[in-house]
């Protein structure tokens, strides 16, 4: 069963991490879901200007921050 994560759930989870930067894996772990279940919420949050991609690390993992 695939769970749908909302933009609000994503933003709340990011705020609860209390970190300047976070990855999709950090959010997935916090919400107890698989990373693919976050894709739509990340797209909506980025388009709404609520988070931005900061960088890719040496493993090509995207790091994000709240705006």
Secondary structure, 3 states (H helix, E strand, C coil): CCCCCCHHHHHHHHHHHCCCCECHHHHHHHHCCCHHHHHHHHHHHHHCCCEEEEEECCCCCEEEEEC
